[in-house]
Amino acid sequence: MTTLSKGANLPITVPAVRAVLSWSAGPAVPDVDASALLLNPAGQVRSDGDFVFYNQPRHASNAVRHLGKQPGADSVEVNLAGLEPGIDRVALCASADGGTFGQVPGLRLLVLDAASGRELARFDMAAGSETAYVSGELYRRAGGWKFRAVGQGYASGLAGLATDFGITVDAEPEPTPVRPPAQAPPPRRAQAAPAVPPPARPAAPTGGRPAARLTKGEERLPVDMRKRLSLRKEQVAVSLDKHGVTGVVARVILVLDASGSMTTLYQRGVVKNVAERMAAVAAQLDDDGEMQAWTFATNPARLPDLVIGELPEWLDLHVRVGQMSLFGRKKPPKGLVGGQVDMRAVGFQNEEQKVIAEVRAYVRGNPVPAPTLVLFFSDGGVYRDSEIEQQLRAAVEEPIFWQFVGLGRANYGVLQRFDTMGGRRVDNVGFFAVDDIESVSDPELYDRLLSEFPSWLRDARQAGILR
């Protein structure tokens, strides 16, 4: 065992280490959390996914894991042999909640051999007004790895530390303003009829082009959105007709990835646009004017039903990314309106199997005569392959088709492979990925989105899964 002073270093010759941040816990001592940042040669993270902490406890590569807290200790394990070539350093960090590190007695970092538990290095630290800390770092040198005792504090907190290393940290959002309608809409279940009520199932227009269905409530939409919806519904009908299916009725469920790596797509409005385009699929397949929706990251959360007549408000209120909970993890929710989900409870990492299980349970508990089409959007980072495969295999005998869409990142894992896996009576899963979904036209998107659903309908009926 080697005791290091600030700035000292030593070689690491074992393939994996465990960094244990320890302190003397007590009633007046702030809560302390350990974390790790995976850094490139420029000293920056490649994406927010390179931040490993309590809400994102496993890196997508599985090389760095947050092991969880015990009284007076919190640990991170780093498999040095498993780190990707683009990772040059791993910064071992800490944050104090409810006080400063100057109020944390006995602050110490232990570096252990992960396999044997043998102590390799010990670094005793002293701090003052800092609320975030880089206690040490593991770094590449001459083909091997070394550990350096850093002991650098940040009075600006974990936000300041994270920003220095390239993590995107948004300010706490203000409550979303709700645009009051010019006049209150009629009650959802007793809606006023349009001035000229068209038939519930309009006939095909001249030339035999498949018709768009009238959707309950769409007359209340802004004119531009109503025009987009009408055109998109017709394009959905055309795509189904290309695959030999007309007049099909289905329940549509939308699932949106809210993990941290999706932040940019939410900020650019990409996910909001995706949700609007998917509302047209639901409106064409099921004219009741509603669609169920879920969001997920560490945990799943069911969103309020998407009601077509309230689409602009729904998009503004409920299409939101998860949160790292960098600030005040124990503080109560702030500024939630209109049935919004507290995204701090949804979290930051990828746990697809949880939302798949919750959607399956909803379908079982709310049976309808029509099949269910799940439109599931994710940007990858999948690592729960065995749990996801177990859920999707169990769902084969259920009246659900799962259409997964990748939004331009990578590592879709079993979601990508499952489509070609054997051992199933019917193929209940579709998958495709696009680099930039904004550049994909509506006709092309709906063609790809609905390419496998019709064949599943036929196979599921033949297998007796559907009536």
N, C-alpha and C positions, 0 to 999 in steps of 0.2 A: 504494500500500500504506500502511495506517495501523497504527501500533503503539499498542495500547490499554493503559491501566492498569486495575487492578481497579475495577469500577463504571462505566467509560466505555462509551459506546455510539456507534453510527453507523448511518445509514440503509443499507438493502440495496435496491438498485434492479434487481438481476438476478432472473429468475424462479426460479432454482434455485442452491443453494450446496452445496459440499462442505466439511464440517468435518473437518479432519485433525488428530488428536491425535498429536503426535510426542514422542520422548524419545531419550536416548542409551542404547541397549540394551547389556547386558553380562552376564557370567556371574553376578554377584551382584545384578543388578537385577531386581526383581519383574516378573512379566508384567502388562501393562496392557491393558485392554479398553475400547473406546469403546462407548457406547450412547446412546439417545435416548428421551425420554419426551414423548408428545403430550398436552398439557394443555388442559383446558377453562378458561373464564374464572375458575373458582374455584381454579385451580392444581392440579387433580386429574386423573388419568387417568379415562376413562370405563369402562374395563375393563382387564384384564391384557393384552389385545391391543394396547394403546397403548404398550407397552414394546417397543422395537426393539433387539435385541442379538444376540450370536453364535448363540444357539439359536432366535431368532425374527427372522431378518434382514430381513424385509420386512413393512411394515404392510399390512393388508388393502386400504387405499386405493391402495397403490403409491407414495404420496407421500414416504415415508421408507424408506431402505434402509441396512442395514449392509453396507458394501462389502467387508469382509474385511481381514485384517491382513497387513502386511509387516514385516520387521525394523525395530523402532523407530518404527512408525507404524500407526495404525488409523483408519478413516475411516467417516463417516456422510454420506449425501447426502440433502438435503431439497429437494423440489420445492415451493417456497412457493406457486406458482400452483395446485398440485394438492391442497393441504391442505383438508380439509373445513371448512365454515363454523364448526362447533362447536369447532374447535381454535384456541385463542388464543395458545398458546406452544409451543415445542419446546425442552425442556431438553436440552443436550448434556452427557452425563455420562461418567464413567470409573470403573473399579474396578481395584484392584491385588490381584493374587493372589500370595501368598507373601511379603508384606512391606507396607510403607507407602509412601505417595507421597513421603515425605521421603527415601526410598532411591532415588527415580527422578530421575536428573539430566537437565537440559535439557528439562523438561516445558513443552510449548508447544502452543497451539491456533492453527491457521491456518484462516481462512475464505476459500475460493476460489470464484470463479465456476465453477459446474459445467460450463458449456459451453466456456469458453476456458481454464480453469485459472489465470486471472489472480488474483493474491493481493489480497484485499479488506481483510483485517485480520489482525493478529498479536497474540497475547496470551501473554506469558511468565508462567509461574506458579511459585510457591514453595509448598511444603507441608511438613508435619511428620508427625504420627502418623496422619493420615487414611488410610483404605483405600478410600474412595469420594469422588467429587468431582463437583460441577457446575462445569464449566469455563466455560460460557457459555450464552446462551439467545437464541433467535430469537423475536420477539414482534410482534404486530400493534400499529400505532399510526397513527391518522388515515388509515385506508384503505391503508396500506402496511406494510412490514416493517422492523424494526430488529434489530441485534445488540447484545447487552450482554455485556461481560466480567464474569463472576460470581466465579469462584475460591472457591467455598464447599466446604469439606471435611467429611466425616463420619467420625469415629473409630469409629462403630458399623457401618461398612461399607456395602456395597451394600444390605443388608437394611434398615438404618436410612434410607438415602436413599429406597429404593423405598417404604417404608411411609409416609414423609412425603408422598409424592405419590399415595397411594391404591392402590399395588400390594399384592396379597395375597401375603404371604411366610409360608409355613408353616415351623415348626421341622422339623428333620430327623426323619422318622418313626422310632419305635422298631420293632424287629422285631414283626411281627404275631403275636400268640400263637395257637398252633394248639390248638384245643380237642380234647383226647384223647377218642376215643370210649369209651363204657362198656366195649366189648370190641372187639377188632380186627375189622374187616370181613373177610369171606372174600376170597380172591384174586379179582381182577377177572375173570379168564377161567374161573374155576371157582366161580361163586357158588352159595351155598345157595339152594334153591328156596323160594318162599313155602309156608306151611303148606298152602294150597289153591291149587295152580297153575291159574290160569285159562288158557283157550286163547290162543295167540299172536295170533290175530285174532278177538276176541270178536264175536258176532253183534250186530246192532243191537238196542238195547233196545226195550221195548214202545212202540208208536207210531211206529216207524220212525226215531227220532232217531239220527243217526250216532254210532257208538261210539268211545270212547277206546281206544287200544291200550295194552296192558300194556307198560311199559318196563323193560328189564333194570335192576335195582338200585334201583327206586323204593321197594321195601319197606323199604329201609334209611333212608329219609328220616324226619326228625321228623314227627310226626303232622300238625301244622298245614300244613307245607310239602307233605306228600304229598296232603292234601286239596286244596290250591290247585292242585297239578300236575294231579290227576285232573280237576278241574272245567275247568281251562284247556285240557287236551287235548281234552275234549269240545267246548269252544267252538271250537277250531281245526277240528275235524271238521265242525262245523255251518257254519262260514264257507266251507270248501271245498265242502261239499254245496250251498250257496247258489249257487255258481258252476259247478255241474255236474261237480264232480270228487269222486270217492269212491275210497278205497283207494289213493291215490297214495303212492308211496314216493319220498323224495328225501333227498339229503345236505344238511344245513343247516350253514352257516358263519356265525358271528357276527363282526362287525367293530365295534370300539368306538373312537370318537374320544377320544384322551387329551390333546389340545392344551390349552394354558393356559386358554383361554376356557371350557373345560368344568369348571374346578375346582369351582365352586359346585355343579354338578349331581352331582359325585362326593361332595362333602362332605355334601350333603343326602341321600345314599343313592338318588338318582333313577336313576343308572346301574346300581347293583346291582339295583334292582327291575326295570329294563328287562331285564337279563341273565336274571333268574329267569323273567320272562314269556316270553322268547325260548326258554328251555330247554323250555318246553311245546310250542313249534312243532317243535323238533327231536325231542322225545319222541314226538309224534304222527306225524310224517312218516317217521321212521326209528327203529325200536324197538331198535337196538343199544345204546342207553344212553349214547352219546357224541356230542359235537359239537365240531368244530374251531372255534378262535377266534383272532382277531388283535386287537392294539391298535396304534394308530399316532398319531404326531404328526409330528415331523421325520423320523423313521424308523419303519418297521413292525417289529413283533415278534410272532412266533407265541407264543401262550400255550399252556400245557399243555391237552390236550383236556378239555373240560367233561364229566365223567362224572356222570350223573344221580344215582347213589347217593352221590356225594360233593359234591353241589351246595352245601350250606352252607359247607363248607371252601373250595371253589373260589371262591365269591363273596367270601369274606373275604380270600383270599390274592391274587387275580389281577385284581379290578376296581379299578384304581388309575389316577390321573391322572398325566400326565407331569410333569417337573420342569424348572424354569428353570436349574438348576445354578448358582444364585447362590453357593452355598457349595462351595469346594473342587472345582472342575471336574475336577481331575486326581487326586482322591483315589479309592482303590479303593471298590467297592460295599460298603455297610455294612448288615448285618442282614437280608440276603435269605434267605428260607427257603422250603422246599417248591416249588422250581422257579420261584420268582418271577423276573420280568424286571426288570433294572435300569432303572428308568424314566428315569434320567439319560441312558441311551443312546437312549431313545425320543424325548426332547426335548420341544419346547414348541409348535412351529408346525404349520401344516396342509400336509401333503404327501400328499394322497389317492392320487395316481397311483402312488406307490411301493407302497402296500399293495394296490391293485388289481392291479398287476403281479405281486406276490408270491402273491396268492390264485390268480390265473390259472395261474401256474407250478405251484402245488401241485395244482390240479385236473388239469392235463395230466400231471403226474408220478404221480398217484394215481387212475387212471381207475376208475370204478365203473359198473355198468349203469344206475343211477338218475341223474336230473338233479341239479344242485346249485342250491340256493337260498341266496343270500348276503343276510343281513340286516345292513345297514350304517347305523350311527347316527352322526350328526354334528350339531354346532350351527352349522355354516356357516363363514364366513371363507374361502371357497374362492377361490383366485386362480390356480391352475395349470390354467386352463380348457382350453387347447389340449392339454396332456399328458394330462389326464383323458379328454377326448373321444377322443384317439387310442387310448387303452387300451380304452375301452368300445366303440368301433367295431371294433377288432380282435377283441373278445370276442364279437361277434355270431354267429360261426360255431362257438362253443363251447357245451357243454351247461350253461350257467350263466345264471340269471336274477338280476339285481342289483336288490334292493329297498332304496332309500335312504329314510331317515326323518330329517327335520330336527327338531331338538330346541329350537325356540323362539327362535333368534337370527335371523340374516339372512345375505344374500350367499351363497346356495347355488350361484350361478354355473351352470356347465354341468350340474351334477347335477340342477338343477331344469328346465333347458331341454332336456336330452337326451331326456327322455321323449317330446317332441313333434317331435324332429328326424327328417327323412326320410333317404333314402339307405341304408336298412337292409332286409335281407330279412325280418327279424322284429324286433319291438320287445322288446329284451332288458333294458330298464330301467324301473323304476317309481320314483316319488317322491311323497312327501307330507310336510308339515311340521305340527307341532302346537305351540301356544304352551306348553302344560303337559301333558306326557304322563301325569303322575300323575292328572290329572282325567279322562282318557279311560278308559272302562270296558274290561274285557277283551274283551267281544263286539265293541265298536266298533273297538278296536285291531286285532283279528285280521281283522275284515272289511276294513279298509283295507289291512292288511299283505298280505293274500292276494288282493286284488281283481284284480291283473293277472297273477299267476303262472299261474292255470289257462289263460288265453287264450294265454300264451306257450307252455305245454306243447303245446296243440293246434297252434299255428302252427309250432313247432320240429319237431314230428313230421312235419307235412305238408311242411316244407322239407327233411327228411332230416337235420336237426341232431341230433335224438334218434332212437333206434331205435324 
